[in-house]
Structure formats: C-alpha cells, structure tokens
Amino acid sequence: MDLHTVMVLSANKTDHLVLSDCLNRAAPPRFRLISNTSLERPLETLLDPDVDVMFMSAGPETDYLMRLAQKNAPSLPVILLLDEAPTSAAAAQLRESGAQDYLVRGQLQDALVHRILDYSIELKQVRTAIRELSNRDVLTGALNRVAFRAHLERAMQRSQRYSFKTALLYINIDQFTSINDHFGELNGDLLIRSLCRRMVSKLRSSDSIARLGGDEFAVVLEDVASAADMARIAEKMLQAIAAPLDLDGQHAQVDASIGGALYPDDAADFGELVEHARSAMQQAKSIVGCKFIPFSDRLQFDMAGINTLAAELRAAARRNQFELHYQPRIALETGQLAGLEALLRWNHPERGLVCPGEFIAECEDMGLMKSIGHQIIQHACHALNWLADQRLGDIVVAVNISFSQIQDDRFVTAVKDTLTRTGANPGRLEFELTETTILKNPGAIKARMDELRLLGIRFSLDDFGTGFSQLTHLTELPITALKVDAAFVRDLPHNPQQAAVCSLIIEMARRLNIEVVAEGAENYEQIEFLRHQQCQQVQGFYYSPAIPLQQLPRFVMEQRFKTRERILS
C-alpha cells in the first residue's frame, strides 16, 4: 500500500512526537509523517505536491496561513491542532476560514486521527479529480473558459506585483467549418486536437492555452518583455498551424488569425484586454492567409458600428433581441415535468438563435448583465403566470443570476417590484448561483440571499464541483437544490471517476435534504445510472433541449403518454 504524506506545521515539538507515535500505530501502515517547525516559507510548504494532508498548529498566524492555503492550495485538507474544543460559533468560523477539521491536544485517539486522515485524503483526491474535470476542455485538454479567466486574472495580478507584461493571444482557425463539412466532425475534432498540440509545443512552461469555443483559442504569455516578443511567439504558432495535416489520407491545411494585446500597455482590466485582443484578431481575419496583428488604437473596429461582438450586443440589448427558452427538469421517480431552467438566447438578425456560451461572458465583461438579467427575471415571472393558466402543475422556473446582478444594492428592490407587478408566485421562482459567484464575496452574497429568501424565492447551487466545492455553502446558505455539472455526467456510467464523483455528490445532498438535479443527461445509460443513485431530477437532451414556452404543453402531454406506456408495458 502506498504511504500518504502527512505534514505537521507546528513550532511545538510535542505535536510532532505525539502525532508520529499515533500514525505509526495505524494498521495497515499507510501514513508517512514529515515535520516543519518553521513558518519562514509557508507558501512553499503549502504548495508541496507530495503532501496529502496538513496538521497545522492554531495560533496568531492561523488566519493568514488559511487565507494563503485557500488561495494557493484549495485542494489541500488542513486540520487544525487546538488546545481546547471550540464553541459552535468558533467551529463554524474555522470551517469558514477553510479548515477541513480540528483536533484537540490531549484527545488524540488513534482511531479518530486515522479516520479523519483517511476521509481527508479521499476528499483531496475527489477535489483534485473535480478540478481537473471542470477546468479542462474535454476534446483538447486545454483550459476551458472558466479556467482561462482565472489564469489570466492571476497573471495580470502578478504583472502588477512584479512589474512585468502579460500578453494575450486570441486565435481563430479560419477554415474550420469547411474542414468539418468536407471531412466530417470526427476529423474536425482530430484537426483541433492536433493544432492544439502544435501550439502547446511552441509555448514556454509559464504560458498556458485555453479553448474558448469550437475554433477559438486563447494563449496567456507571462513575463513578456515587449510587443516584439509577443509577435515572435505568435509567428511560431502560425507556422505550426499552417503545416499540412493528414485527414483520411488527404492533406488538409488551414490558416489562422491571431490578435494580441499587452497588459498593462493596451488594457487596464480583464474585459478590456480580452476585447482588444479579440478586436485585433477580427482585424487579422480580414486579411487572407495566416497573419498576426497586435492591438492598436488605429486598428480598432468602429465601436459604434456592427463589426464587433461588443457593438452587436449593445444593439441587441437596445432592440430587445434577447429571448428565453426553457429546458425541462424531469423528476426521475415519475418521469414528469418538475421544473424549467430559463436559458437566454440571442435572436440574431443574420445568424438566427445564438446560444449563451457565445456571448454571456462578453455581456458580463461589458456590464450588460444587470439590464439583461432584470429582463430575464421579468420574463420568468410572466412564464410562471402562464404555466399556472395552462394548469401544467407546480413547476419551478430557475433563472441564472450573475455576480454583477446579486451584488447590486438595488437588486432585491427590483425583484420585489417585479413580483408585485406581475403577481407571480415567488415560491416557484428559483435563482441559480454558481460557486464562483458566491466565492467572490461570501458574506455579502449570503446576506443578499437571506433577503431574497424572505420574499419566498428558492436557491440552487449551479455547476457544483467546478469551483472550490466548499461544503459550508451547503450548510450555511439557503440552498434547496444542487445541480451536478454536465462535466460529471458526460461519460457516465463508464467513467469510474465521474461515477464516483456523481455518487458522492448525490449521497451528500440526500443526507443534507437537498434536491439534486443532474445536468447534461443525453442517453438512457446515464438516466438509469442516475436513477439507481437516487438522483431526484435530470435535465438534458435525452428529454429535451431548451424550447420556447409555447411548446411546453405538448411536451408535458408527450411525457405523460410515455410514462403511461412504460407503466403498461
């Protein structure tokens, strides 16, 4: 059996001796203790990849060390060593600070210590698996959009701290649609994977690549000396991309357009840096062949025109081009409609319906989500009234709420006014928050949720497992439903990691009396696995994509017919 590394970070040598004796008595032997009595380099200690669990002596520096651990090593379980048992309020404060558990000196029973360590090690493994699944693009292994934003923001913070430049390259594969049409989607996927590997080979160890969409990538270059350095790396990538590939025995070749921007030279914040790099990429696309263009004020598109995504979104908000479609949530026990998730669609005058993945992040960066979000809540309330008129049952309508919305001081008043004006039942309105949103300001978000709960509004925790997965959110926030992210459902039941994570989340939620909704269910095997695990609700293409409100009565009738046929057969 492999030995798990346990570190003791304490200036008290007795702690090391007592714990060493305790761990040596474990049967079977499974722990290896290492000691550190110095706090001179705490970050290096916390980031040691070989450490599975850390015992930390509580003291004046505990708050600082826990903040450091949460920010830099959120998967590492930290167990505090205390002189006496804390009060319930103090214990809650320890959990809020990020401590996994605590032990009291003088009460270190072998069985208790071993059990806590076993649980903590298993928790770290699950957290690591969740983070790997949630931060990576499934096809290429590159960072996904969520991880890209986090990485770029950290790189920009380091730029400020150490006075170096960070470059962002925004990359578009020009003929990708033609490749898909000519060679098929499987070869299209092969092309994207191959191009991603080629680009990675041109990066330094400090750089990172993310896949933002079907044919779009972003590369973060840290510690760049000048625009010339950024251009050199971009040119290497263009050469790598332009080399022919073999697809089904035929040579295929694509061009790429790359735009680049430097922080802090070209932009003052995250949104501006992304917009400027993307604008430069759009400018590069207007030129035939592989090309790189750095951002320049003189090369910007006319922001008052229609040539940029930002300008189009501003026009869409003015012209009321956004609308809601609703994806059904099905109760697995009955097979009937239990709820709906309101999903935004952009009714583009030329492209037709555009899904939110292509524009939500841009709306957030531009500050449009407050006004759009208010319209969504109004539409959802009218939908609740329409559902009641259609006698479709007690159906919950869930609305995604962004951080910019809920942190707005006027948000609760606006929601209250909307409920009063529409007469909608607040008990059937559900606000979906992500862990990322909550972590930006936990105290303020909890206070705002408590205000909204008094109005009768329900809450669900969306994309569970893709953030830091702090269990205190489930015990201290007024959450009635937990949504398992589609990343953990995609390969069920054949992927043992995803099966383990799903089972763990469902069991934990059931014990906390919280409903579980699994997202992204697309086939019968996934449905049967989730039903066997006693997951209450699912949503996904197996039952229905998001549909207009007017199509729901027909959907409900079809579900009732299918359920009746299944029972009779």
C-alpha positions as CSV (number, residue, x, y, z in Angstrom):
1,M,0.0,0.0,0.0
2,D,1.3,3.5,-0.9
3,L,2.1,5.7,2.0
4,H,0.2,9.0,2.2
5,T,2.3,12.0,3.3
6,V,1.1,13.9,6.3
7,M,2.8,17.2,7.3
8,V,2.8,18.7,10.7
9,L,3.4,22.5,10.6
10,S,3.9,23.5,14.2
11,A,6.6,25.2,16.4
12,N,5.6,22.8,19.2
13,K,7.8,19.8,19.0
14,T,5.4,17.8,21.2
15,D,2.9,17.9,18.4
16,H,5.3,16.1,16.1
17,L,6.2,13.5,18.6
18,V,2.6,12.7,19.6
19,L,1.3,12.5,16.0
20,S,4.3,10.5,14.9
21,D,3.5,7.8,17.5
22,C,-0.2,7.9,16.6
23,L,0.4,7.5,12.9
24,N,3.0,4.7,13.4
25,R,0.3,2.7,15.1
26,A,-2.0,2.8,12.0
27,A,-2.9,-0.7,10.7
28,P,-2.3,-1.3,7.9
29,P,0.6,1.2,7.8
30,R,-0.5,4.0,5.4
31,F,0.9,7.3,6.7
32,R,4.3,9.0,6.4
33,L,4.9,11.9,8.7
34,I,7.1,14.9,7.8
35,S,7.7,17.8,10.1
36,N,8.1,21.5,9.6
37,T,8.7,23.8,12.6
38,S,9.5,26.9,10.6
39,L,6.9,29.3,9.1
40,E,9.5,31.3,7.2
41,R,8.4,29.9,3.8
42,P,4.7,28.9,4.3
43,L,3.8,29.1,0.7
44,E,6.4,26.6,-0.4
45,T,5.1,24.2,2.3
46,L,1.5,24.6,1.2
47,L,2.4,24.0,-2.4
48,D,4.4,20.8,-1.9
49,P,2.7,18.4,-4.3
50,D,3.7,15.4,-2.2
51,V,1.7,16.5,0.8
52,D,-1.7,14.8,1.1
53,V,-2.9,16.3,4.4
54,M,-1.5,19.0,6.7
55,F,-1.8,19.3,10.5
56,M,-1.4,23.0,11.4
57,S,-0.9,24.4,14.9
58,A,-3.5,27.1,15.6
59,G,-2.1,30.4,16.6
60,P,-1.8,34.1,15.8
61,E,-0.8,33.4,12.2
62,T,-3.6,30.9,11.5
63,D,-5.9,33.3,9.7
64,Y,-3.1,34.4,7.4
65,L,-2.0,30.8,6.7
66,M,-5.6,29.6,6.0
67,R,-6.1,32.5,3.5
68,L,-2.9,31.6,1.9
69,A,-4.0,27.9,1.7
70,Q,-7.4,28.7,0.3
71,K,-5.9,30.9,-2.4
72,N,-3.0,28.8,-3.5
73,A,-3.7,25.2,-2.4
74,P,-7.5,24.9,-2.1
75,S,-7.4,21.1,-2.5
76,L,-5.1,20.5,0.5
77,P,-7.0,19.4,3.6
78,V,-5.9,21.4,6.6
79,I,-6.6,20.0,10.1
80,L,-6.0,22.5,13.0
81,L,-4.5,21.5,16.3
82,L,-6.2,23.2,19.2
83,D,-5.6,23.4,23.0
84,E,-9.3,23.1,23.7
85,A,-12.5,22.3,21.9
86,P,-14.0,25.4,20.3
87,T,-17.5,26.7,20.7
88,S,-20.0,26.0,17.9
89,A,-19.6,29.6,16.7
90,A,-15.8,29.3,16.7
91,A,-16.0,25.9,15.0
92,A,-18.2,27.5,12.3
93,Q,-15.6,30.3,11.9
94,L,-12.8,27.7,11.5
95,R,-14.8,26.0,8.7
96,E,-15.5,29.3,7.1
97,S,-11.7,30.0,7.1
98,G,-11.2,26.8,5.1
99,A,-10.1,24.3,7.8
100,Q,-11.2,20.8,7.0
101,D,-11.4,19.7,10.6
102,Y,-9.8,20.2,14.0
103,L,-8.3,18.0,16.8
104,V,-7.8,18.8,20.4
105,R,-4.4,18.1,22.0
106,G,-4.8,15.6,24.8
107,Q,-7.7,13.9,23.0
108,L,-5.8,12.4,20.1
109,Q,-7.2,8.9,20.0
110,D,-5.6,6.7,17.3
111,A,-8.9,5.6,15.7
112,L,-10.2,9.2,15.5
113,V,-7.0,10.6,14.0
114,H,-6.7,7.7,11.4
115,R,-10.4,8.1,10.4
116,I,-10.1,11.9,9.9
117,L,-6.9,11.4,7.8
118,D,-8.5,8.7,5.7
119,Y,-11.5,10.9,5.0
120,S,-9.4,14.0,4.3
121,I,-7.1,12.1,1.8
122,E,-10.2,10.8,0.0
123,L,-11.6,14.3,-0.1
124,K,-8.5,15.7,-1.6
125,Q,-8.5,13.0,-4.3
126,V,-12.1,13.9,-5.2
127,R,-11.4,17.6,-5.2
128,T,-8.4,17.1,-7.5
129,A,-10.4,15.0,-9.9
130,I,-13.3,17.5,-9.9
131,R,-10.9,20.4,-10.5
132,E,-9.2,18.5,-13.4
133,L,-12.6,17.6,-15.0
134,S,-14.1,21.1,-14.5
135,N,-11.1,23.2,-15.7
136,R,-10.2,21.4,-18.9
137,D,-11.7,21.3,-22.4
138,V,-12.7,17.6,-22.9
139,L,-11.5,17.4,-26.5
140,T,-8.1,19.0,-26.3
141,G,-7.1,19.0,-22.6
142,A,-6.6,22.8,-22.8
143,L,-8.0,25.1,-20.2
144,N,-11.7,25.9,-20.6
145,R,-13.3,29.3,-20.5
146,V,-13.7,29.3,-16.7
147,A,-10.1,28.3,-16.0
148,F,-8.8,30.7,-18.7
149,R,-10.4,33.6,-16.9
150,A,-8.9,32.6,-13.6
151,H,-5.5,32.0,-15.0
152,L,-5.4,35.4,-16.9
153,E,-6.6,37.3,-13.9
154,R,-3.8,35.7,-11.8
155,A,-1.3,36.5,-14.5
156,M,-2.4,40.2,-14.5
157,Q,-2.1,40.3,-10.7
158,R,1.4,39.0,-10.9
159,S,2.2,41.6,-13.6
160,Q,1.1,44.4,-11.2
161,R,3.1,42.9,-8.3
162,Y,6.3,42.3,-10.2
163,S,6.1,45.0,-12.9
164,F,6.3,42.7,-16.0
165,K,4.0,42.5,-19.0
166,T,1.4,39.8,-19.8
167,A,0.4,39.1,-23.4
168,L,-2.9,37.6,-24.6
169,L,-3.1,36.0,-28.0
170,Y,-6.6,35.4,-29.4
171,I,-6.6,32.7,-32.1
172,N,-9.2,31.7,-34.6
173,I,-8.9,28.8,-37.0
174,D,-10.1,30.2,-40.3
175,Q,-11.3,27.2,-42.4
176,F,-12.6,25.0,-39.6
177,T,-16.2,25.0,-40.8
178,S,-15.1,23.9,-44.2
179,I,-13.0,21.1,-42.7
180,N,-16.0,19.9,-40.7
181,D,-18.2,19.9,-43.8
182,H,-15.7,18.2,-46.1
183,F,-14.1,15.6,-43.8
184,G,-16.7,15.2,-41.1
185,E,-16.9,16.1,-37.4
186,L,-14.6,13.3,-36.2
187,N,-11.8,14.6,-38.5
188,G,-12.7,18.1,-37.4
189,D,-12.1,17.1,-33.8
190,L,-8.8,15.4,-34.8
191,L,-7.7,18.7,-36.5
192,I,-8.5,20.7,-33.4
193,R,-6.6,18.3,-31.1
194,S,-3.6,18.3,-33.5
195,L,-3.5,22.1,-33.8
196,C,-3.7,22.4,-30.0
197,R,-0.7,20.1,-29.5
198,R,1.2,22.1,-32.1
199,M,0.5,25.3,-30.4
200,V,1.4,23.9,-26.9
201,S,4.8,22.8,-28.3
202,K,5.6,26.5,-29.0
203,L,4.9,27.7,-25.5
204,R,7.1,28.2,-22.6
205,S,6.5,26.4,-19.3
206,S,5.0,29.5,-17.8
207,D,2.4,30.0,-20.6
208,S,-1.0,28.4,-21.0
209,I,-3.5,27.7,-23.7
210,A,-7.3,27.7,-23.5
211,R,-10.0,26.6,-25.9
212,L,-12.8,29.2,-25.8
213,G,-15.1,27.8,-28.5
214,G,-15.2,25.4,-31.4
215,D,-12.4,27.1,-33.4
216,E,-11.1,29.7,-31.0
217,F,-8.2,29.6,-28.6
218,A,-6.5,32.0,-26.2
219,V,-2.9,31.9,-25.1
220,V,-1.7,33.7,-22.0
221,L,2.0,34.6,-22.2
222,E,3.5,35.7,-18.8
223,D,6.6,37.8,-18.3
224,V,6.8,39.2,-21.9
225,A,9.5,41.8,-22.4
226,S,7.9,43.6,-25.3
227,A,5.4,43.5,-28.2
228,A,8.2,42.1,-30.3
229,D,8.4,39.0,-28.0
230,M,4.7,38.5,-28.3
231,A,4.9,38.7,-32.1
232,R,7.7,36.2,-32.3
233,I,5.7,33.6,-30.3
234,A,2.6,34.3,-32.4
235,E,4.6,33.8,-35.7
236,K,5.9,30.4,-34.4
237,M,2.3,29.4,-33.8
238,L,1.2,30.5,-37.2
239,Q,3.9,28.4,-38.8
240,A,2.9,25.4,-36.7
241,I,-0.8,25.7,-37.6
242,A,-0.1,26.2,-41.3
243,A,1.8,22.9,-41.7
244,P,-0.3,20.3,-43.6
245,L,-2.2,17.6,-41.7
246,D,-3.3,14.1,-42.8
247,L,-7.1,13.6,-42.6
248,D,-8.4,10.3,-44.0
249,G,-5.4,10.0,-46.3
250,Q,-5.8,13.5,-47.7
251,H,-3.7,16.6,-47.0
252,A,-5.6,19.4,-45.2
253,Q,-4.2,22.8,-44.5
254,V,-5.8,25.7,-42.5
255,D,-4.9,29.3,-41.9
256,A,-5.2,31.1,-38.5
257,S,-5.8,34.7,-37.5
258,I,-4.2,35.9,-34.3
259,G,-4.7,39.1,-32.4
260,G,-2.6,40.1,-29.5
261,A,-2.7,42.7,-26.7
262,L,-0.4,43.5,-23.8
263,Y,-1.2,44.2,-20.2
264,P,-0.9,46.8,-18.9
265,D,0.2,48.7,-22.1
266,D,-3.0,48.0,-24.1
267,A,-5.7,47.5,-21.4
268,A,-6.5,48.4,-17.8
269,D,-8.5,45.3,-16.8
270,F,-9.5,41.8,-17.8
271,G,-12.5,42.7,-20.0
272,E,-10.6,45.4,-21.9
273,L,-7.6,43.1,-22.5
274,V,-9.8,40.3,-23.9
275,E,-11.8,42.7,-26.1
276,H,-8.7,44.4,-27.5
277,A,-7.0,41.0,-28.3
278,R,-10.2,39.8,-30.0
279,S,-10.7,43.0,-31.9
280,A,-7.1,42.6,-33.3
281,M,-8.0,39.0,-34.2
282,Q,-11.0,40.2,-36.1
283,Q,-8.8,42.7,-37.9
284,A,-6.4,39.8,-38.8
285,K,-9.3,37.8,-40.2
286,S,-10.0,40.5,-42.9
287,I,-6.6,39.6,-44.4
288,V,-6.2,36.4,-46.4
289,G,-3.7,33.8,-45.1
290,C,-2.1,33.2,-41.7
291,K,-1.5,36.5,-40.0
292,F,-0.9,38.1,-36.6
293,I,-1.9,41.7,-35.8
294,P,-1.1,43.3,-32.4
295,F,-3.7,45.6,-30.9
296,S,-3.5,49.3,-31.9
297,D,-6.0,52.1,-31.3
298,R,-5.6,52.9,-35.0
299,L,-6.7,49.4,-36.0
300,Q,-9.8,49.1,-33.8
301,F,-13.1,48.5,-35.5
302,D,-15.6,51.2,-35.3
303,M,-17.2,50.6,-31.9
304,A,-20.3,52.4,-33.0
305,G,-20.7,50.1,-36.0
306,I,-21.7,46.5,-36.3
307,N,-18.3,45.0,-36.9
308,T,-17.5,43.8,-33.3
309,L,-19.3,41.5,-30.9
310,A,-19.4,44.3,-28.3
311,A,-21.2,46.7,-30.6
312,E,-23.7,44.0,-31.8
313,L,-24.5,43.1,-28.2
314,R,-25.2,46.7,-27.3
315,A,-27.5,46.9,-30.3
316,A,-29.2,43.7,-29.3
317,A,-29.9,45.0,-25.8
318,R,-31.4,48.2,-27.3
319,R,-33.5,46.3,-29.8
320,N,-34.8,43.6,-27.4
321,Q,-33.2,40.8,-29.5
322,F,-32.8,38.6,-26.4
323,E,-35.4,35.9,-25.5
324,L,-35.8,33.0,-23.2
325,H,-36.1,29.3,-24.0
326,Y,-36.8,26.8,-21.2
327,Q,-35.1,23.4,-20.6
328,P,-37.3,20.9,-18.8
329,R,-36.2,19.3,-15.5
330,I,-37.7,15.9,-15.1
331,A,-38.4,14.1,-11.9
332,L,-36.8,10.6,-12.3
333,E,-39.3,8.9,-10.0
334,T,-42.4,10.0,-12.0
335,G,-40.9,10.9,-15.4
336,Q,-42.9,14.1,-15.3
337,L,-42.0,17.8,-15.6
338,A,-40.8,19.2,-12.3
339,G,-39.1,22.4,-13.3
340,L,-37.6,24.6,-16.0
341,E,-34.4,26.4,-16.4
342,A,-34.7,29.7,-18.2
343,L,-31.9,30.0,-20.8
344,L,-31.1,33.1,-22.7
345,R,-31.0,33.1,-26.5
346,W,-29.9,35.9,-28.8
347,N,-32.2,36.1,-31.8
348,H,-29.5,37.5,-34.1
349,P,-30.9,39.1,-37.3
350,E,-28.4,37.2,-39.5
351,R,-27.3,34.1,-37.6
352,G,-30.6,33.2,-36.0
353,L,-30.7,31.9,-32.4
354,V,-27.3,32.1,-30.7
355,C,-26.6,30.1,-27.5
356,P,-25.3,31.9,-24.4
357,G,-21.9,30.3,-24.5
358,E,-21.0,32.6,-27.4
359,F,-21.9,35.9,-25.7
360,I,-22.6,35.7,-22.0
361,A,-19.0,36.2,-20.9
362,E,-18.8,39.2,-23.2
363,C,-22.0,40.6,-21.7
364,E,-20.6,40.2,-18.2
365,D,-17.4,41.9,-19.2
366,M,-19.3,44.8,-20.8
367,G,-21.6,45.3,-17.8
368,L,-24.7,44.4,-19.7
369,M,-25.9,41.6,-17.4
370,K,-27.6,43.9,-15.0
371,S,-30.1,45.2,-17.5
372,I,-30.4,41.9,-19.4
373,G,-30.7,40.0,-16.1
374,H,-33.6,42.2,-15.0
375,Q,-35.4,41.5,-18.3
376,I,-34.9,37.7,-17.7
377,I,-36.5,37.8,-14.3
378,Q,-39.5,39.7,-15.7
379,H,-39.9,37.1,-18.4
380,A,-39.6,34.3,-16.0
381,C,-42.3,35.7,-13.7
382,H,-44.6,36.1,-16.7
383,A,-43.8,32.5,-17.6
384,L,-44.8,31.3,-14.1
385,N,-48.2,33.0,-14.5
386,W,-48.6,31.5,-18.0
387,L,-47.8,28.0,-16.6
388,A,-50.4,28.4,-13.9
389,D,-53.0,29.5,-16.5
390,Q,-52.2,26.4,-18.5
391,R,-52.7,24.2,-15.4
392,L,-49.3,22.4,-16.0
393,G,-48.7,21.8,-12.3
394,D,-46.5,23.2,-9.7
395,I,-43.5,23.9,-11.8
396,V,-40.4,25.7,-10.6
397,V,-38.7,28.2,-13.0
398,A,-35.0,28.6,-12.4
399,V,-33.1,31.8,-13.5
400,N,-29.3,32.1,-13.6
401,I,-28.1,35.1,-11.5
402,S,-24.7,36.6,-12.1
403,F,-22.4,38.2,-9.6
404,S,-22.9,41.7,-11.1
405,Q,-26.7,41.3,-10.5
406,I,-26.8,40.0,-7.0
407,Q,-24.1,42.3,-5.6
408,D,-26.1,45.4,-6.9
409,D,-27.7,47.2,-4.0
410,R,-30.9,47.7,-6.0
411,F,-31.3,44.0,-6.9
412,V,-33.6,43.0,-4.1
413,T,-35.9,46.0,-4.6
414,A,-36.1,45.4,-8.3
415,V,-37.0,41.7,-7.7
416,K,-39.6,42.7,-5.2
417,D,-41.1,45.2,-7.6
418,T,-41.2,42.6,-10.4
419,L,-43.0,40.1,-8.2
420,T,-45.5,42.7,-7.1
421,R,-46.2,44.0,-10.6
422,T,-46.6,40.5,-12.2
423,G,-48.2,38.7,-9.3
424,A,-46.0,35.7,-9.8
425,N,-45.7,33.1,-7.1
426,P,-42.2,33.7,-5.5
427,G,-42.2,30.1,-4.1
428,R,-41.9,28.8,-7.7
429,L,-39.1,31.2,-8.7
430,E,-35.6,29.7,-8.2
431,F,-32.3,31.7,-8.5
432,E,-29.3,29.7,-9.7
433,L,-25.9,30.8,-8.3
434,T,-22.5,29.3,-9.1
435,E,-19.8,28.6,-6.6
436,T,-17.6,31.1,-8.4
437,T,-20.2,33.8,-7.8
438,I,-20.5,33.0,-4.1
439,L,-16.8,32.9,-3.5
440,K,-16.3,36.4,-4.8
441,N,-17.9,37.8,-1.7
442,P,-19.4,35.0,0.5
443,G,-20.6,37.2,3.4
444,A,-22.4,39.8,1.2
445,I,-23.9,37.1,-1.1
446,K,-25.3,35.2,2.0
447,A,-26.9,38.4,3.3
448,R,-28.5,39.1,-0.1
449,M,-29.7,35.5,-0.4
450,D,-31.3,35.8,3.1
451,E,-33.2,39.0,1.9
452,L,-34.5,37.2,-1.2
453,R,-35.4,34.1,0.8
454,L,-37.8,36.2,2.9
455,L,-39.6,37.0,-0.3
456,G,-40.1,33.3,-0.8
457,I,-37.5,32.7,-3.5
458,R,-35.7,29.4,-3.7
459,F,-32.0,28.9,-4.5
460,S,-30.0,26.3,-6.3
461,L,-26.2,25.9,-6.5
462,D,-25.3,25.6,-10.2
463,D,-22.2,23.9,-11.7
464,F,-21.5,22.2,-8.4
465,G,-17.9,20.8,-8.3
466,T,-16.5,23.3,-10.8
467,G,-15.4,25.8,-8.2
468,F,-13.8,25.2,-4.8
469,S,-16.7,23.0,-3.6
470,Q,-16.8,24.3,0.0
471,L,-19.2,22.3,1.9
472,T,-20.0,25.2,4.2
473,H,-22.0,26.6,1.2
474,L,-24.4,23.7,1.6
475,T,-24.8,24.1,5.3
476,E,-24.9,27.8,5.8
477,L,-26.6,29.1,2.7
478,P,-30.4,28.7,2.0
479,I,-29.8,26.3,-0.8
480,T,-32.7,23.9,-1.7
481,A,-31.2,22.3,-4.9
482,L,-27.8,21.2,-6.0
483,K,-27.0,20.9,-9.8
484,V,-24.4,18.4,-10.8
485,D,-22.4,19.9,-13.6
486,A,-22.7,18.2,-17.0
487,A,-18.9,17.6,-17.0
488,F,-19.5,14.9,-14.4
489,V,-22.4,13.3,-16.3
490,R,-21.0,13.2,-19.8
491,D,-19.2,9.8,-19.7
492,L,-21.5,8.0,-17.2
493,P,-21.6,5.2,-16.2
494,H,-18.4,4.1,-17.9
495,N,-16.0,6.7,-16.5
496,P,-15.2,5.5,-12.9
497,Q,-14.0,8.9,-11.8
498,Q,-17.2,10.6,-12.9
499,A,-19.3,7.8,-11.4
500,A,-17.6,8.2,-8.1
501,V,-18.0,12.0,-8.1
502,C,-21.6,11.8,-9.0
503,S,-22.4,9.2,-6.4
504,L,-20.6,11.2,-3.7
505,I,-22.4,14.4,-4.6
506,I,-25.9,12.7,-4.7
507,E,-25.3,10.9,-1.4
508,M,-24.1,14.0,0.4
509,A,-27.0,16.1,-0.9
510,R,-29.5,13.5,0.1
511,R,-28.1,13.4,3.7
512,L,-28.4,17.2,3.8
513,N,-32.0,17.1,2.5
514,I,-31.1,19.0,-0.6
515,E,-32.6,18.1,-4.0
516,V,-30.1,17.0,-6.7
517,V,-30.5,17.9,-10.4
518,A,-28.1,16.3,-12.9
519,E,-27.4,18.4,-16.0
520,G,-26.4,17.2,-19.4
521,A,-28.1,13.8,-19.4
522,E,-28.1,12.6,-23.1
523,N,-28.7,8.8,-23.1
524,Y,-30.6,6.0,-21.4
525,E,-27.5,4.6,-19.6
526,Q,-26.9,8.0,-17.9
527,I,-30.5,8.2,-16.9
528,E,-30.5,4.7,-15.4
529,F,-27.3,5.3,-13.5
530,L,-28.7,8.5,-12.0
531,R,-32.0,6.8,-11.2
532,H,-30.1,4.0,-9.4
533,Q,-28.2,6.5,-7.4
534,Q,-31.5,8.1,-6.4
535,C,-30.9,11.4,-8.1
536,Q,-34.2,13.3,-7.9
537,Q,-34.2,15.3,-11.2
538,V,-32.3,15.5,-14.5
539,Q,-32.2,17.8,-17.4
540,G,-30.6,17.3,-20.8
541,F,-31.1,16.4,-24.4
542,Y,-32.3,12.9,-23.5
543,Y,-35.6,14.5,-22.6
544,S,-35.5,17.9,-24.4
545,P,-33.3,20.8,-25.3
546,A,-34.4,24.3,-24.3
547,I,-37.6,25.1,-26.1
548,P,-40.0,28.1,-26.4
549,L,-42.6,28.4,-23.7
550,Q,-45.5,27.7,-26.1
551,Q,-44.2,24.2,-26.8
552,L,-44.3,23.1,-23.2
553,P,-48.0,21.9,-23.1
554,R,-47.2,19.4,-26.0
555,F,-44.0,18.3,-24.2
556,V,-45.9,17.6,-21.0
557,M,-48.6,15.6,-22.9
558,E,-45.9,13.5,-24.6
559,Q,-44.1,12.8,-21.2
560,R,-47.4,11.7,-19.7
561,F,-48.0,9.4,-22.6
562,K,-44.5,7.9,-22.5
563,T,-44.8,7.4,-18.7
564,R,-48.2,5.7,-19.1
565,E,-46.8,3.4,-21.9
566,R,-43.9,2.4,-19.8
567,I,-46.1,1.5,-16.8
568,L,-48.4,-0.5,-19.0
569,S,-45.6,-2.4,-20.7
